[in-house]
Amino acid sequence: MIIEDKSGSVLSNGNGHPVRKVVVLGGGSAGFLVALALAKRLPQLETVVVRSTQMGVIGVGEGTIATIARYLHDYLEIDQKQFHCAVHPSIKLGIQFKWGTKTPFHYSFAPQFTAPIPRDLELTFPRGYYCATDASFADVISALMIGGKVALCNEWGEPRIPKAFAYHLENKRFVDFLEDFANECKIQKIDAVVSDVKLNDNGVSALLLENGDLVSADLFVDCSGFRSELLGCALEEPFVPYNDSLYCDRAIVGGWSRTNERYNAFTTAEAMDAGWAWQIEHDDIINRGYVYSSSFISDDQAEREFCNKNSKIESTRMLKFRSGVYRRAWVKNVVAIGNAYGFVEPLEATAIGMICTAADNLVKILDSGSQYVSDIQRKVFNDIQDANWEQIRDFLALHYKPNTNIQTPFWQACQNDIPLGNAQDIVDYYRLVGPDFQALEPRLKRDIFGAEGYLAMLVGQGVPYRRSIHLGEKEQEAWQQLKRQMRQRADQGIEMTEYLSLLRCGAAELRS
């Protein structure tokens, strides 16, 4: 079998299978993000989205990671002003953890603990050593978060958002926008319910729709969410649970209309009796959710704890999920992306980021094979996805195991029983030398969260280490001077409401 490349040259397929038509099953954020990536990056492919508007969209506030702006505005070429006017996202500089520590600590998207210290201050150790009792104001982004600001201003008063930032999104607005953008890109859509999946030796041969039509393709991308209709149900790929590392399996979701609350540029993660609660902020509403383990608290008890903590909540609903992934993301001619492949839990808001990463990897695989797919390409894709999700699992476990500040049965079980997997070596190294990861740099460069992520959680939670560091009075004063400087810079910054209004009228631009 042969195929022509983009220039018309004929290429041998080796042992691969040609891919000229791709069907994406699912019309949520995963389905449209994947379809747009294929349409933008591989326009020679025929891309079709099959989804049913009867299914609806889970309308919860959702956080993202710092790759999202580059993916949307650079990779997919979505106009910033158009996006902000339609979707009304808010800016996320990081996460504020109310994790049982004396003061909240921050995991920002900036180099908080690995950034160099100004030479004139003559501080001799990495920043983390100076944060033993208080990790606030470790950098200027932390200062912005504490001060309720979102961007610094230059000498002319113009706002300059930090280079690394993310979005808070209202899911329905976001999906509606992606669908409209898919229309602009002339992506074919079929609004129908799939009644059956036809199989053959190559995997899926066709989708049988309720109206009797058959939709065939060379490659099917399963973005059907937790149903995993193609990978999990039709192909019966085994599921690998993460419940030995991540105990939470449910969430109570609620919120209230914004009144006079400060508009924060971060996600709040607050420790609860049997899990944790998020707070995600938007223009008109504040979303809250309690992520918990049903093994340690009943649904009714969780709802009572949640509502007692948040008296403004107007209504609640409960969502169930399971943490884990399918053994392989790509099996035969089906590749699953998003919740159809795996899900951990909302902590660190990795879901949309992993969709974007997987979509980009899929594009690269198809492009490098001149739209042919062979076993080795599937294996490479699967190995990358598996490694990414194991890193996420282990990093999230690190949020729970070191937390000795709360002594409920849930947190005690986390401290005693949760394995850290590949993150254990990082923790052991930290317990020896403290927040100096120079020797770990080669390894952590390959990690999704890098040195910053691990240091934020270890320093922030006050994990003890054996190395003895003496900070003289002069050095301690120099550190306090640096913190004052960062606070003063942040105090001159701009608040969220004003900054968003500038973005929506085109008077300010993002750094994507």
Disulfide bonds with the S-S distance in Angstrom:
none
